[in-house]
Amino acid sequence: MSIPILNTKDAPTDAIERLIWLGGVMKQVHDELDPMWQQAYFDARFTGRLDQADSLGLHSHKRIMQYTRAENEKRGRQIRWGDRKG
């Protein structure tokens, strides 16, 4: 049995209000995790382990490349991988 990391005791009981609440929770989770995914995929790519990271199946290859490019941009385009957009 897994231990919940999200406290749902204050979630609305009405179905529509709960869906809205859950949507807000999901947005917050993405806002907090995306920078971590971005950095982790960048680090995997930088250390030559992007294929291994990709094989985990956590995100599509396209999304992984978006993460690595965004992190590279954030760092001032330090790395030139020779990718093409699109």
Secondary structure, 3 states (H helix, E strand, C coil): CCCCCCCCCCCCCCHHHHHHHHHHHHHHHHHHHHHHHHHHHHHHHHCCCHHHHHHCCCCCHHHHHHHHHHHHHHCCCCCCCCCCCC
